[in-house]
């Protein structure tokens, strides 16, 4: 059976010895919700590349357990790094987009207030909306067995997206009128790869012009037009299937689990 993965604060895994106490919300979930059994193997990750693998030795009350540590893995930072600029989708489609992007392997997710976005993160709701994206990323990190959780940045303007494009090793903007296929584009082996996903209404001509002028290439994923919430994950698959991030090493963690 596949071992369960729990995501904890990085500081708690900084100094791991022969045992580790899983407590707090994740400890409560392991003991009271998942009902992890004595002797059962589990993984504990910190979202920043550290993974502890061990077996449950004993319970401590109803909200923590002691893990006998078998191994500690340190997963290096990804290279190339994949940054997805995600235009704000409507309502709950934002969390769905983050979930799919996390599963697909995005390293950084940048919310973008494109001009045609129906949803806008106003000052009074920006922090709350971003928190929902962070929570969605954490849940998907555990589900997809990642050692590193994607970074969710604050909402970006067009000027900030252009700056990301200008500093990247390669940048691609998904656009239905493009002729080049993303799956045939070169994949850098280092630096940042920026993938830009527009809103349901599409990226405006002015935005496409600004992004291509900054260095992005307009591309298609395939013959169909995808929803904004799923296009990014499909774009990652089309692009990264030829990258060392996928072909050289698992995005998750321990092999064979």
Backbone as numpy.savetxt, mean C-alpha at the origin, in Angstrom:
# Nx Ny Nz CAx CAy CAz Cx Cy Cz
-1.76 -24.64 7.65 -2.60 -23.45 7.65 -1.73 -22.21 7.65
-2.13 -21.19 6.89 -1.37 -19.95 6.82 -1.40 -19.23 8.16
-0.23 -18.80 8.61 -0.13 -18.12 9.91 -0.78 -16.74 9.83
-1.46 -16.35 10.91 -2.09 -15.03 10.99 -1.02 -13.96 11.13
-1.31 -12.75 10.61 -0.39 -11.62 10.68 -1.02 -10.52 11.52
-0.23 -9.95 12.44 -0.69 -8.87 13.30 0.25 -7.69 13.13
-0.32 -6.49 13.10 0.42 -5.27 12.82 0.48 -4.41 14.08
1.71 -4.12 14.55 1.89 -3.41 15.81 2.72 -2.14 15.60
2.84 -1.35 16.66 3.65 -0.14 16.63 5.12 -0.52 16.43
5.83 0.20 15.55 7.24 -0.14 15.29 8.11 -0.20 16.54
7.85 0.67 17.50 8.70 0.70 18.70 8.66 -0.60 19.47
7.56 -1.31 19.40 7.43 -2.54 20.19 8.27 -3.68 19.64
8.69 -3.58 18.39 9.52 -4.63 17.80 10.98 -4.22 17.70
11.31 -3.07 18.26 12.67 -2.56 18.14 13.69 -3.47 18.83
13.33 -4.00 19.98 14.24 -4.86 20.74 13.54 -6.17 21.07
13.57 -7.10 20.15 12.90 -8.38 20.35 13.91 -9.40 20.86
13.56 -10.09 21.93 14.42 -11.11 22.50 13.90 -12.50 22.20
13.98 -13.39 23.20 13.52 -14.76 23.02 12.01 -14.86 23.03
11.36 -13.89 23.66 9.90 -13.87 23.67 9.41 -12.47 23.33
8.15 -12.40 22.94 7.52 -11.11 22.62 6.09 -11.16 23.12
5.65 -10.10 23.79 4.28 -10.03 24.29 3.43 -9.23 23.31
2.47 -9.89 22.73 1.53 -9.23 21.83 0.35 -8.76 22.66
0.21 -7.43 22.82 -0.87 -6.90 23.64 -1.57 -5.77 22.89
-2.32 -4.96 23.61 -3.04 -3.88 22.97 -4.16 -4.42 22.07
-4.62 -3.62 21.11 -5.71 -4.04 20.23 -5.40 -5.33 19.46
-4.15 -5.47 18.99 -3.81 -6.68 18.24 -3.74 -7.91 19.14
-3.26 -7.73 20.37 -3.27 -8.85 21.31 -4.68 -9.28 21.64
-5.56 -8.31 21.84 -6.96 -8.61 22.12 -7.60 -9.34 20.93
-7.27 -8.89 19.73 -7.83 -9.54 18.54 -7.33 -10.98 18.42
-6.03 -11.19 18.72 -5.46 -12.54 18.62 -6.10 -13.50 19.61
-6.30 -13.02 20.84 -6.79 -13.90 21.90 -8.31 -14.04 21.88
-9.02 -12.92 21.80 -10.47 -12.94 21.98 -11.24 -13.11 20.68
-10.68 -12.64 19.56 -11.41 -12.70 18.29 -10.92 -13.86 17.43
-9.63 -13.87 17.13 -9.09 -14.95 16.30 -8.93 -16.26 17.06
-8.88 -16.15 18.40 -8.74 -17.33 19.26 -7.52 -18.19 18.84
-6.38 -17.50 18.72 -5.15 -18.19 18.38 -4.81 -19.20 19.48
-4.53 -20.43 19.10 -4.28 -21.48 20.08 -2.84 -21.53 20.55
-2.65 -22.12 21.75 -1.30 -22.34 22.26 -0.55 -23.24 21.29
0.67 -22.82 20.95 1.47 -23.59 20.00 1.25 -23.20 18.55
0.30 -22.30 18.31 0.01 -21.89 16.93 1.02 -20.83 16.48
1.45 -20.93 15.24 2.43 -19.99 14.70 1.73 -18.70 14.25
2.35 -17.57 14.53 1.84 -16.28 14.07 3.00 -15.40 13.61
2.67 -14.38 12.84 3.63 -13.37 12.40 3.22 -12.04 13.00
4.19 -11.25 13.43 3.94 -9.90 13.92 4.83 -8.96 13.12
4.23 -7.96 12.46 4.98 -7.01 11.65 4.77 -5.60 12.20
5.71 -4.71 11.87 5.59 -3.34 12.36 5.26 -2.33 11.26
5.06 -2.81 10.04 4.72 -1.93 8.94 5.90 -1.17 8.38
7.09 -1.39 8.96 8.29 -0.70 8.50 9.41 -1.67 8.12
9.04 -2.94 7.92 10.00 -3.91 7.42 10.44 -4.98 8.40
10.03 -4.90 9.66 10.40 -5.93 10.64 9.27 -6.94 10.79
9.64 -8.21 10.79 8.67 -9.30 10.93 9.18 -10.31 11.96
8.40 -10.55 12.99 8.71 -11.57 13.99 7.84 -12.79 13.72
8.47 -13.94 13.66 7.76 -15.20 13.46 7.96 -16.05 14.71
6.87 -16.58 15.24 6.97 -17.39 16.44 5.70 -18.15 16.72
5.68 -18.82 17.86 4.50 -19.58 18.28 3.99 -19.05 19.61
2.69 -19.17 19.80 2.08 -18.69 21.03 2.44 -19.64 22.17
3.07 -19.09 23.21 3.49 -19.91 24.35 2.42 -19.95 25.44
1.81 -18.79 25.73 0.79 -18.73 26.78 -0.04 -17.47 26.63
-1.20 -17.47 27.25 -2.03 -16.28 27.32 -1.68 -15.46 28.56
-1.91 -14.16 28.47 -1.83 -13.29 29.64 -3.15 -12.53 29.72
-4.10 -13.13 30.42 -5.43 -12.55 30.49 -6.17 -12.75 29.19
-7.10 -11.83 28.91 -7.94 -11.95 27.71 -7.51 -11.05 26.57
-6.40 -10.33 26.76 -6.03 -9.38 25.72 -4.54 -9.37 25.39
-3.81 -10.42 25.74 -2.41 -10.49 25.35 -1.92 -11.93 25.39
-0.84 -12.18 24.67 -0.25 -13.52 24.67 1.25 -13.40 24.51
1.96 -14.42 24.99 3.42 -14.47 24.92 3.81 -15.34 23.73
4.69 -14.80 22.91 5.13 -15.49 21.70 6.58 -15.94 21.88
6.83 -17.21 21.65 8.21 -17.71 21.60 8.76 -17.40 20.22
9.75 -16.52 20.16 10.26 -16.02 18.89 11.14 -17.08 18.22
10.84 -17.38 16.97 11.63 -18.32 16.18 12.61 -17.60 15.26
12.19 -16.49 14.69 13.06 -15.73 13.80 12.58 -14.29 13.69
13.51 -13.41 13.32 13.20 -12.01 13.08 13.75 -11.64 11.71
12.88 -11.13 10.85 13.28 -10.74 9.50 13.27 -9.22 9.37
14.23 -8.68 8.67 14.27 -7.26 8.36 14.20 -7.11 6.85
13.05 -6.67 6.37 12.84 -6.52 4.94 13.34 -5.15 4.51
14.27 -5.09 3.55 14.82 -3.79 3.15 13.77 -2.92 2.46
14.05 -1.64 2.39 13.16 -0.73 1.68 13.09 -1.12 0.22
11.92 -0.96 -0.39 11.75 -1.42 -1.78 12.56 -0.59 -2.76
13.02 -1.24 -3.80 13.70 -0.55 -4.90 13.40 -1.32 -6.18
12.74 -0.69 -7.12 12.24 0.69 -7.11 11.07 0.86 -6.16
10.81 2.12 -5.77 9.67 2.43 -4.92 8.49 2.85 -5.79
7.32 2.30 -5.48 6.13 2.56 -6.28 5.21 3.56 -5.58
5.05 4.72 -6.19 4.18 5.77 -5.66 2.94 5.86 -6.53
1.78 5.69 -5.95 0.52 5.80 -6.69 -0.19 7.08 -6.27
-0.42 7.95 -7.23 -1.21 9.16 -7.01 -2.65 8.81 -7.35
-3.50 8.77 -6.35 -4.89 8.33 -6.51 -5.83 9.52 -6.38
-6.48 9.90 -7.50 -7.50 10.93 -7.42 -8.62 10.47 -6.50
-9.21 11.40 -5.77 -10.19 11.05 -4.75 -11.44 10.43 -5.37
-11.69 9.13 -5.11 -12.91 8.50 -5.61 -14.12 8.91 -4.77
-15.28 8.54 -5.25 -16.51 8.86 -4.54 -16.69 7.96 -3.32
-17.15 8.54 -2.22 -17.56 7.86 -0.98 -16.62 6.73 -0.60
-17.19 5.53 -0.38 -16.39 4.43 0.14 -15.43 3.84 -0.88
-15.50 4.29 -2.12 -14.57 3.78 -3.14 -13.14 4.20 -2.83
-12.95 5.23 -2.02 -11.61 5.63 -1.63 -10.92 4.56 -0.82
-11.61 4.04 0.20 -11.02 2.96 1.00 -10.82 1.69 0.18
-11.73 1.44 -0.78 -11.56 0.28 -1.66 -10.31 0.44 -2.50
-10.09 1.64 -3.04 -8.89 1.88 -3.83 -7.63 1.63 -3.01
-7.60 2.11 -1.77 -6.44 1.93 -0.90 -6.23 0.45 -0.60
-7.32 -0.26 -0.33 -7.24 -1.70 -0.07 -6.59 -2.42 -1.24
-7.07 -2.14 -2.45 -6.54 -2.83 -3.63 -5.10 -2.42 -3.93
-4.78 -1.15 -3.76 -3.42 -0.68 -3.99 -2.44 -1.32 -3.01
-2.87 -1.46 -1.76 -2.02 -2.09 -0.75 -1.77 -3.56 -1.09
-2.83 -4.26 -1.47 -2.67 -5.66 -1.86 -1.74 -5.81 -3.06
-1.83 -4.86 -4.00 -1.03 -4.95 -5.22 0.43 -4.61 -4.99
0.74 -3.82 -3.92 2.13 -3.56 -3.61 2.57 -2.12 -3.65
1.64 -1.16 -3.63 2.03 0.25 -3.61 2.82 0.55 -2.34
3.87 1.34 -2.46 4.69 1.73 -1.32 4.25 3.06 -0.73
3.77 3.95 -1.57 3.28 5.26 -1.14 1.99 5.53 -1.90
0.97 6.01 -1.20 -0.30 6.37 -1.82 -0.55 7.85 -1.53
-0.74 8.61 -2.60 -0.91 10.06 -2.49 -2.33 10.43 -2.93
-3.19 10.85 -2.02 -4.51 11.33 -2.43 -4.36 12.61 -3.25
-5.13 12.69 -4.34 -5.00 13.85 -5.24 -6.36 14.48 -5.47
-6.45 15.78 -5.22 -7.69 16.52 -5.44 -7.73 17.01 -6.89
-7.95 16.08 -7.83 -8.03 16.45 -9.24 -9.26 17.33 -9.48
-9.23 18.08 -10.56 -10.28 19.07 -10.80 -11.66 18.44 -11.01
-11.71 17.21 -11.52 -12.99 16.56 -11.79 -13.44 15.62 -10.68
-12.76 15.63 -9.56 -13.17 14.79 -8.43 -14.50 15.29 -7.87
-15.45 14.38 -7.74 -16.72 14.72 -7.09 -16.48 14.95 -5.60
-15.68 14.06 -5.01 -15.32 14.18 -3.59 -14.17 15.15 -3.44
-14.26 16.02 -2.45 -13.17 16.93 -2.11 -12.94 16.87 -0.61
-11.68 16.81 -0.21 -11.35 16.79 1.21 -11.20 18.23 1.70
-12.27 18.77 2.21 -12.21 20.12 2.75 -11.39 20.14 4.03
-11.03 21.32 4.46 -10.16 21.46 5.63 -10.72 20.76 6.85
-12.04 20.78 7.01 -12.63 20.22 8.22 -12.78 18.70 8.15
-12.51 18.09 7.01 -12.66 16.64 6.90 -11.43 15.95 6.34
-10.40 16.71 5.99 -9.22 16.12 5.36 -8.54 15.11 6.27
-8.34 15.47 7.55 -7.67 14.56 8.48 -8.50 13.30 8.70
-9.82 13.46 8.85 -10.69 12.31 9.06 -10.69 11.39 7.85
-10.72 11.98 6.65 -10.73 11.17 5.43 -9.41 10.43 5.26
-8.31 11.12 5.54 -7.01 10.46 5.43 -6.88 9.33 6.45
-7.42 9.52 7.65 -7.38 8.47 8.68 -8.09 7.21 8.18
-9.19 7.37 7.47 -9.90 6.21 6.92 -9.02 5.47 5.92
-8.26 6.22 5.13 -7.35 5.59 4.18 -6.23 4.85 4.92
-5.71 5.44 5.98 -4.67 4.78 6.77 -5.19 3.48 7.37
-6.40 3.51 7.90 -6.99 2.30 8.48 -7.20 1.22 7.43
-7.64 1.63 6.24 -7.82 0.67 5.15 -6.49 0.05 4.75
-5.44 0.87 4.73 -4.12 0.36 4.38 -3.59 -0.62 5.42
-3.84 -0.34 6.69 -3.38 -1.24 7.75 -4.09 -2.60 7.66
-5.39 -2.56 7.45 -6.14 -3.81 7.34 -5.66 -4.63 6.14
-5.43 -3.97 5.01 -4.97 -4.68 3.82 -3.53 -5.15 3.96
-2.72 -4.43 4.74 -1.35 -4.87 4.99 -1.34 -6.23 5.67
-2.20 -6.39 6.66 -2.27 -7.68 7.35 -2.82 -8.76 6.43
-3.88 -8.44 5.70 -4.51 -9.43 4.83 -3.54 -9.91 3.75
-2.74 -8.99 3.22 -1.82 -9.34 2.14 -0.44 -9.76 2.65
-0.29 -9.81 3.98 0.90 -10.37 4.61 2.15 -9.55 4.32
1.98 -8.26 4.21 3.12 -7.39 3.95 3.88 -7.08 5.24
5.19 -6.88 5.11 5.99 -6.42 6.24 5.99 -4.90 6.32
5.77 -4.25 5.19 5.74 -2.80 5.12 4.36 -2.32 4.71
3.81 -1.41 5.49 2.53 -0.80 5.14 2.80 0.39 4.23
1.92 0.65 3.27 2.14 1.83 2.42 1.97 3.12 3.21
2.75 4.10 2.87 2.63 5.43 3.47 1.46 6.16 2.81
0.56 6.70 3.61 -0.56 7.50 3.10 -0.22 8.97 3.33
0.02 9.70 2.28 0.41 11.09 2.41 -0.81 12.00 2.48
-0.61 13.26 2.87 -1.71 14.23 2.84 -2.17 14.47 1.41
-3.37 14.99 1.27 -3.93 15.25 -0.05 -3.03 16.24 -0.80
-2.81 15.96 -2.10 -1.86 16.74 -2.89 -2.58 17.60 -3.92
-1.94 18.69 -4.28 -2.39 19.56 -5.36 -1.74 19.12 -6.66
-2.17 19.69 -7.78 -1.55 19.38 -9.06 -0.07 19.76 -9.05
0.27 20.89 -8.45 1.67 21.31 -8.40 2.52 20.29 -7.64
1.99 19.73 -6.57 2.73 18.74 -5.79 2.87 17.43 -6.56
1.85 17.06 -7.33 1.95 15.85 -8.16 3.00 16.05 -9.26
3.02 17.23 -9.85 4.03 17.54 -10.87 5.44 17.42 -10.29
5.63 17.85 -9.06 6.94 17.74 -8.42 7.34 16.28 -8.24
6.38 15.43 -7.88 6.66 13.99 -7.77 7.09 13.42 -9.12
6.38 13.81 -10.16 6.69 13.34 -11.51 8.10 13.77 -11.91
8.42 15.02 -11.65 9.71 15.56 -12.08 10.90 14.87 -11.41
10.70 14.37 -10.20 11.79 13.75 -9.45 11.83 12.23 -9.60
10.89 11.65 -10.33 10.78 10.19 -10.44 11.71 9.64 -11.52
12.04 8.35 -11.38 12.78 7.66 -12.44 11.89 7.43 -13.64
10.59 7.23 -13.40 9.59 7.08 -14.47 8.24 7.44 -13.89
7.38 8.01 -14.73 6.04 8.39 -14.29 5.06 8.11 -15.41
3.89 7.59 -15.04 2.87 7.22 -16.01 1.52 7.75 -15.53
0.77 8.32 -16.44 -0.57 8.80 -16.13 -1.57 7.99 -16.95
-2.52 7.37 -16.28 -3.52 6.56 -16.96 -4.52 7.49 -17.64
-4.68 7.28 -18.96 -5.55 8.18 -19.73 -6.19 7.40 -20.87
-7.52 7.52 -20.98 -8.26 6.70 -21.95 -7.95 7.04 -23.40
-7.36 8.20 -23.67 -7.05 8.57 -25.05 -5.60 8.30 -25.42
-4.85 7.69 -24.51 -3.45 7.36 -24.80 -3.38 6.20 -25.79
-2.25 6.04 -26.42 -2.05 4.93 -27.36 -1.03 3.92 -26.86
-0.11 4.35 -25.99 0.90 3.44 -25.46 0.29 2.56 -24.37
0.70 1.30 -24.33 0.23 0.36 -23.31 1.20 0.34 -22.14
0.67 0.42 -20.94 1.51 0.43 -19.74 2.33 -0.85 -19.64
1.75 -1.96 -20.05 2.43 -3.25 -19.93 3.65 -3.40 -20.82
3.85 -2.46 -21.75 5.02 -2.53 -22.63 6.07 -1.47 -22.27
5.79 -0.66 -21.25 6.71 0.42 -20.88 7.91 -0.14 -20.10
9.03 0.55 -20.20 10.22 0.17 -19.45 9.96 0.33 -17.95
10.54 -0.56 -17.16 10.41 -0.50 -15.71 11.79 -0.21 -15.11
11.96 0.95 -14.47 13.26 1.25 -13.85 13.59 0.24 -12.76
14.87 0.06 -12.51 15.30 -0.88 -11.46 15.63 -0.17 -10.15
15.53 1.16 -10.13 15.80 1.92 -8.91 15.05 3.24 -8.98
15.03 3.94 -7.85 14.34 5.22 -7.81 12.85 5.07 -7.59
12.11 6.09 -7.98 10.66 6.10 -7.79 9.94 5.91 -9.12
8.90 5.08 -9.08 7.97 4.95 -10.20 6.66 5.57 -9.75
6.18 6.57 -10.48 4.93 7.24 -10.13 3.85 6.83 -11.11
2.73 6.34 -10.58 1.57 5.96 -11.38 0.41 6.85 -10.97
-0.17 7.57 -11.92 -1.21 8.55 -11.62 -2.56 8.04 -12.11
-3.52 8.00 -11.19 -4.87 7.50 -11.48 -5.85 8.65 -11.34
-6.63 8.90 -12.36 -7.58 10.00 -12.34 -8.89 9.64 -11.68
-9.81 10.60 -11.59 -11.14 10.36 -11.01 -12.08 9.69 -12.00
-13.30 9.38 -11.56 -14.27 8.72 -12.43 -14.55 9.54 -13.69
-14.51 10.85 -13.57 -14.77 11.70 -14.73 -13.58 11.89 -15.64
-12.45 11.29 -15.30 -11.26 11.40 -16.11 -10.41 12.61 -15.73
-9.16 12.57 -16.12 -8.25 13.69 -15.89 -8.51 14.75 -16.95
-8.56 15.99 -16.55 -8.85 17.07 -17.49 -7.69 17.24 -18.47
-7.98 17.77 -19.67 -6.89 18.01 -20.64 -5.77 18.88 -20.08
-6.13 19.89 -19.30 -5.10 20.76 -18.72 -4.20 19.98 -17.77
-4.78 19.09 -16.99 -3.99 18.30 -16.06 -3.09 17.31 -16.80
-3.63 16.67 -17.84 -2.80 15.76 -18.64 -1.63 16.51 -19.24
-1.90 17.69 -19.77 -0.83 18.49 -20.38 0.23 18.86 -19.35
-0.21 19.26 -18.15 0.73 19.65 -17.11 1.58 18.47 -16.65
0.97 17.32 -16.52 1.70 16.14 -16.05 2.67 15.61 -17.10
2.26 15.59 -18.35 3.18 15.14 -19.41 4.32 16.13 -19.60
4.04 17.42 -19.44 5.09 18.41 -19.53 6.12 18.22 -18.42
5.64 17.75 -17.24 6.55 17.51 -16.12 7.36 16.23 -16.29
6.96 15.38 -17.26 7.74 14.17 -17.52 6.96 12.88 -17.50
5.65 12.91 -17.21 4.85 11.69 -17.19 4.51 11.26 -18.61
4.29 9.98 -18.79 3.87 9.43 -20.08 2.43 8.96 -19.97
1.58 9.39 -20.92 0.19 8.96 -20.93 0.10 7.54 -21.46
-0.61 6.66 -20.72 -0.66 5.24 -21.08 -2.06 4.67 -20.86
-2.29 3.53 -21.51 -3.49 2.73 -21.31 -3.12 1.43 -20.60
-4.06 0.89 -19.81 -3.86 -0.45 -19.25 -4.31 -1.50 -20.26
-5.45 -1.26 -20.90 -5.99 -2.21 -21.86 -7.14 -1.60 -22.64
-7.99 -2.46 -23.17 -9.04 -2.01 -24.08 -10.25 -1.43 -23.34
-10.39 -1.69 -22.05 -11.56 -1.22 -21.32 -11.19 -0.09 -20.38
-12.19 0.73 -20.06 -12.00 1.81 -19.10 -12.38 1.31 -17.72
-11.47 1.42 -16.76 -11.68 0.87 -15.42 -12.19 1.95 -14.47
-12.80 1.52 -13.38 -13.15 2.44 -12.32 -11.88 2.99 -11.68
-12.00 4.21 -11.16 -10.85 4.83 -10.49 -10.36 3.98 -9.33
-11.28 3.32 -8.63 -10.91 2.55 -7.44 -10.13 1.28 -7.77
-10.26 0.77 -8.99 -9.56 -0.47 -9.36 -8.44 -0.26 -10.37
-8.41 0.90 -11.04 -7.43 1.13 -12.09 -6.00 1.09 -11.57
-5.77 1.64 -10.38 -4.41 1.67 -9.85 -3.84 0.28 -9.62
-4.63 -0.59 -9.02 -4.17 -1.96 -8.76 -3.90 -2.70 -10.07
-4.77 -2.50 -11.06 -4.55 -3.12 -12.36 -3.30 -2.54 -13.03
-3.09 -1.25 -12.85 -1.89 -0.63 -13.40 -0.62 -1.17 -12.77
-0.65 -1.38 -11.45 0.50 -1.97 -10.77 0.80 -3.35 -11.35
-0.24 -4.15 -11.54 -0.03 -5.50 -12.08 0.57 -5.45 -13.47
0.08 -4.53 -14.32 0.59 -4.43 -15.68 2.04 -3.99 -15.70
2.40 -3.13 -14.77 3.74 -2.56 -14.75 4.74 -3.42 -13.99
4.36 -3.87 -12.80 5.32 -4.47 -11.89 5.54 -5.96 -12.10
4.76 -6.58 -12.97 4.99 -8.00 -13.24 6.36 -8.22 -13.87
6.99 -7.15 -14.35 8.33 -7.25 -14.94 9.38 -6.59 -14.07
9.02 -6.24 -12.85 9.95 -5.56 -11.94 10.53 -6.54 -10.93
11.77 -6.30 -10.46 12.35 -7.14 -9.41 11.52 -7.16 -8.14
10.71 -6.13 -7.90 9.87 -6.11 -6.70 8.90 -7.28 -6.69
8.51 -7.73 -7.87 7.62 -8.88 -7.95 8.34 -10.15 -8.37
9.22 -10.05 -9.35 9.83 -11.24 -9.90 11.01 -11.74 -9.08
11.60 -10.86 -8.26 12.77 -11.25 -7.49 12.49 -11.68 -6.06
11.41 -11.14 -5.48 11.12 -11.46 -4.08 9.66 -11.21 -3.79
9.12 -12.03 -2.90 7.74 -11.88 -2.52 7.50 -10.54 -1.84
6.33 -9.92 -2.11 5.99 -8.67 -1.47 5.60 -8.88 -0.02
5.24 -10.10 0.33 4.75 -10.35 1.68 5.88 -10.52 2.67
6.18 -11.74 3.01 7.23 -11.94 4.00 7.87 -13.29 3.84
7.65 -14.16 4.80 8.34 -15.43 4.85 7.85 -16.37 3.75
8.77 -16.94 3.01 8.40 -17.90 1.98 7.85 -19.17 2.60
6.90 -19.77 1.92 6.35 -21.02 2.40 5.28 -20.89 3.43
4.91 -19.67 3.83 3.84 -19.47 4.82 2.55 -19.12 4.10
